[in-house]
């Protein structure tokens, strides 16, 4: 257990602001090595800011954020390469001439530094990343020829090619049909288990992740709740955060009404 007690990301009374707007206020949160954490909250609750903070794109305006063993408040250090990031899925141009393997190789550039030339070992790492997501048979396929779910697997492989310690996934199921959503979350769970990754999964789909994560972090400009899903998903807590937008059915399914996706 001593290993698990090592906090690899530590928010200590950290506040993050845009000009005139507090995006996240006074957050204290330890994320431990090997945890699988789901980050939930209404639109505009600070989920994107948390993401930017972990990526080192937004230093706290007060308080502290430590990532790994590094207290560099400048945050632009080599540790960024240890965070594999899956951004919100954009639309891939069907005709864009980039292959699956080339896409995954892009994950090596963060690890290499911009001007180093990739070696055979880099290529091997990229192919291995594709194997982890079950896409190695498509390495020469055009990225635009794949289904949305297959593309998402390739983008996860690109993040894995950095050989990260942390996998940070921003709304990985958006725009996918329900069976594909489940298969992507299954994949994330498998990678968490097999590779021992620390996973931070930002999502509005509470029901899909509640049975899989070790811990839920519920944001509403502040850290509203953090703990095992059963503790966080109490009707009174959810009503406080989501207000009239939340419906809890007899089967404990949570329906939140505020997802008009802004793309």
N, C-alpha and C positions, 0 to 999 in steps of 0.2 A: 504493500500500500504506500510505502514511502515515495516510490516513483510517482504515483498518481497525485501525491500532494504537491508536486512541483507545479506552481502556476506558470504557464508559459506566456499567458497574456494577462496583464493585471491593470485594470482601471482603478485608480485611486482618487476618489472624489473629482473625477474628470468632467469638465464642462466643455462643450463644443458649440461654437457660435458662428453664424453667418452675420454679416453686418445687420444689426437691428433685430436679429432673431436668435433665440436660444434653441439649438437643434436637439441637444441632449444635455441634461443638467445633473451635475453631482452624481455621476455614475461610479459606483464601486462594485467591481465584479472581477472575480478570479476565474480564469479558464484554465483547466488542468490538462496536462498531457494525456492524450488518449480519450478525452471526453467527446461525446457526440451531443452537440447542443443545437436545439432549434430556437431561432429568434423570431418572435411573433409580435404583433402589435398593429394598430390601425394604420391606414395610410397617413404619412406625415408624422409618424410617431418617433422617428429617429433611426429606423432600421438601416436606411441608406447611409446615414452619418456614422453609425457603428461600423459599417462596412468600410467606409472611407478611412475611418480612424485606424482600424486594424491594418489596412493597407499602407498606412503611413502617409496618406494624402491630406490629412487634416489633424494637425497637432492640437492638443487641448488648450483652451484659452485660460483655464485654471485647473489645478489638480495635475495629476500625472498619469501617463500611460507607459507601461513597460511591456516590451514585446521580447520574448525569449529572455536572455540575461542582459538585455541591452536597454539602458535608460536614456538612450539618445533621444532627447526631445526634438532633435532635428528630423529624426525618423527616416532619413534617406540613406540608410546604410545597407550593407549587403544582406542583412536579415530579410529584406523584402522578398528576396528570391525564395525564401523558405515558406512563403505563403502562396499556395496554388489557388488562383482566383478564377471562378466561373462567373463572368458578368451576366447580367440579364440578357436573355437571348434576343439578338437582333435578327433581321431577315437577311439570309445569305443569298446573294445574287446567283441564280442558277448557272449563269455563264461565266462566273468569275473563275479564271483558270488557275486554281490552286488545288493541289491534291490533298487527300487525307494526311499522308505522311508529312508533306510540307507544312500543313497546319500545325501538326503536333511538334514538328521541329522548332516552330516559333517559341515553344515553351523552353527550349534549350538556350535561347538567346539571353533571357534574363539571368540564367545561371552562368552563361559564358562571359557576359560583358558584350557590348554591342559589336565590337570589331573582330572578335576572335572567329576563326573559321571552325565550323563544326567538323568533328572528327568521326571516324567509324564508331567510336564509343558513344558519341552523341546520338548517332543514328540508331545504334542498338538500344539505347535508353528510350528513344522515341517509339521504336517497334515494341519494346516491352510494355510501354505505357498503353499502346493500342491493344496488346494482348490482355492487359488487365481489364479493359472495357469491352472485350469481345469484338474488336473491329480490325484486327490485324489482317484479315482477309481482304479488307477494302483499302489497303494502304495506297494504291495507285488510282483509286476512284476520285473523280472530281468532287470536292466538298458539296457543291451545289446540286449534285445528282442524288444526294442522300435524303432520306426522310428527316423530319424535324428531330425525332428521337435519336436517330443515328448521328446527326450533327451534334446533338447535345453530348453524346458519348465521346465523340472526337474532341470536343472542347474540354471535356473532363480529362481526357488523355493528355491534351496540351498542358493542362495544369499539373498533371502527374509527372510530366516530363521534366518539370523543374525539380523533381525529387523533394517535394515540400514536406514540412512537418505538419502544416496546417492546411486544410482544404476549406476554402471560404466560398460558399455557393449562394448566389443572390437570385432568389425566386427561380430555382432550376426547373420547375414544372410548368411555368407560364407558357401558354400557347400550344401545349401538347394535349392530345386526347387522354382520357382517363387511364386506359391500359398502359399507355406509354409513360404517363406520369408515374404510375406504380413501378414500372420497370426501371426508370431512372432512379427513383428513391431506393429500390432494391439494390441497384448497383452501388449507390453511395454507401449503403449499409455494409455491403460486401467489402468495399474498399476500406472502410473504417475498421472492420474486423481483421481483414487479411494484412493490411499494411500498417495497422496501428496508428492511423492518422488521427489527429485531432480535427473534428469536423464542426464547422459553424455553418448552419443551414438557415438562411433567411427565407421565410415563407409566409404566405397568408393561408396556406392550406393546413390548418391545425389538425384536422382529422387524419390526414395522410401520414403525419409524422409522430403523432402523440404516442403511438405504441412502440416507437423505435428509438426515440432519443433518450439519453440519460437525464437530460435536464432541459427545461424550457425557460427561456429568458423572455419576459413580457415587457415591452417598452411602451411608454406613452410620455415622451419627452424626458421622463425619468425612468429609472429601472423600477418598474411597478411590482414585479414579482420574479423570483428566480428559484427554481427547485424542480423536483420530480413532477412529471406532467400531471399526476393526480392532485398534487397540491396546488398547482398553478391554475388548473382548469376548473376552478370552483365557480358555480354560477354567479355568486355575489361579486367575485373578483372580475369576471368577464363583463358583467353588467356595468361595473364601474368604469372599465376601460372602453368597451365598445358601445355602451349606452343602449339605445333602442335598436341599434343595428344588429344585435346578437339574438339569435333564436337557439334555444337548446331543446332538442327533441327528446321524446321519451327514451330513445336509445342512446342518449348522451351525445348525439351528433351535434356539433356546433356549427351553426350557419351564421356567417357574418355577411352583412348586406352591403359593405362599402367597396366592393371591388370593381370599380370602373377603371380598367387599366389605362394608364396614361402612357402611351408609347411615343 
